[in-house]
Amino acid sequence: MPDSEFYTLAEAAAATGRTVEALRQLIKRGKLRRAKTNDTDGLVRVRLDAEQIAALKTGRPVRPTSNQPVDQSREISSLVAIVATLSEQVQRAELRVDAAAKAQQAAEARTAELEAGTQEATRERERLKEQIGALRAQLTAAESQAAAAQRPTVLRVVARLGQILAVGRVR
């Protein structure tokens, strides 16, 4: 890194527009490496070149330098575990969707059966109403005949004579 310089975290933060804490996190994740210097002031330093400073300013990933090995095995393992968990969740969700679809189909079939039964019951009710109407008409006629049969014979004869006389006057 011919163009690289040593920066304290505060200086690197000022140069990159990042916070000191953000730079610490990059060091912790292995994206930046702490630089060892002969200074005894106890300040943490990082070695950055112009390309790394530009990347940090724009939010692009920082390329590791040859003396900044990046160990991503922990991150990869974590991502693999997350992918496995998500795959299991997707499989369970797909099973629930399949079960819900089957339940919906069964409910739709049962609904069709109930609607057919309702239509048949409606037709039967209408047929029975017509039958009841016809039976009521028969009952009324039978009651009239029974009432006429119960009148005394003389009254029937007088009524019949009245009818005959009425017809004779009309002519």
PyMOL commands that set and color helices and strands:
alter all, ss='L'
color gray80, all
select helices_A, chain A and resi 9-16+20-28+50-58+73-150+153-170
alter helices_A, ss='H'
color red, helices_A
select strands_A, chain A and resi 5-8+34-35+45-48
alter strands_A, ss='S'
color yellow, strands_A
deselect
rebuild
show_as cartoon
